[in-house]
Amino acid sequence: MFRRNSTQSAEPEAEVTVETPDQPEAQAGVKGRTPGKGRPTPKRSSVQGRKAPEPPPANRREAAKRAREVRMADRAEERAGMLRGDEKYLLPRDKGPERRLARDIVDSRRNVGTWFFAAALLILVGTNPVWPRPVQSISQMLWLAVAVLFVIDAVVLSRKVRKLVWERFPKTTQGKAGLFMYAVMRSITFRKLRMPKPQVKVGDPI
């Protein structure tokens, strides 16, 4: 009764270890199945860089504030465009390639007119009756000299504008008198105050 059953093995059965491949590799071996990427799929809005829509204003005060900010941004953009000479933002008096050329001509030279008003102010002070007669006489002579130099410089400027503008734009419809006045008025404005800003330096070829 204590005999070992003949069906039992004399030695214990060895364990059979079955290696299971990694999950992605196993999935890749299955036909028609794409292995996982290992990370969540990003949303389309984040991929395309879209901004979330701005929520509507809560009240009239917030709506007015937003409208004011939009107007200020538009004005800042217009001013920046005007300063750099962008045709889209220029005033009607500044638009056109002829006007741009006239501005470049003025900005590329030293103009007597730039200092005309400053000199005129000093001379006006010197001609005040409180000063001695010799000082008044010298101031009057200086006033005459500055006026003559200004007229000569304006004539030279107008001739240069007429020569270059009508050579490069023979079919222009610009009036000569209006273009000359435009150039002269720019020449009597200090360089830092000119609008649009100068796009050339003094001495640059035009």
Beta strands, then each sheet from edge to edge (+ up, - down):
end
